[in-house]
Amino acid sequence: MPGNKAEEIIFIILLLLAISSIFFFPIFSKLFPKDTDNIKAENSNYIKAVYSIESPTNETKIFDSSYIDLIKSIKIEGKSVEINNIQPFEKAGNFNIEIYFKNELTSLESLFFKVNTLLKVDLSNLISKNIKTTSDMFNGCKKLNDINLNTDNIYNISNMFTDCSSLTSIDLSIFNKDKLKDVYGLFSGCNSLSKINLNNFNTNNIINMSNLYVIL
């Protein structure tokens, strides 16, 4: 019957299309990734932090100005703000902030140097495989009391927590014990620090441990 023949042809065409889509879709997906995939990749390199703002009328520092050209965007309570805005707060209180970076970083040195408003920081979403130093990263962050670090190849953590007077505990077991070289002044001035996790912590390769626990 002509009708049956036409139906067979249509069925064969549909079947071939289905088979070809299954075979070629993964290839085209790799060659032409969706915009959402690109957005996801671009937004995967960031730091989450909580800041305590007591006086929003004063100059508010949320990161060291030397990093301004490396930062892609900043969100405060989920809303984007001008990167150059040094007073992005309209009222006092605690604020959740996300700092997105343009590219993978090689250093976090002095990123939050003397940022007295910093309460908590989470680096678990930061691409850290190329980061070598975090020296002075939290130096002078007197309110900082909660840290979630992401470490891979860091060898210099000197003065990283200097004068973090609200910090009560820290886990050093997360650092690569075979990579660390410099821990100078790491906990200097941390007069509230009562618990340090040193599990698997190896000092064999460390060349500078001076002023490690100096309490001022």
Protein Blocks (a to p, Z undefined) as FASTA:
>chain_A
ZZlmmmmmmmmmmmmmmmmmmmmmmmmmmmmccfklmmmmmmmgccddddddfblmbccd
fbdfklmmmpmbdceehiacdfklmblcfbecddddddddfbdcfbfghklgoiakbmbd
cfklpcfklpmbfghklgoiakbcbdcdddfklcbfghklgoilkbmbdcfklpcfklpm
blghklgoiakbcbdcfehiafklpcbfghklacZZ
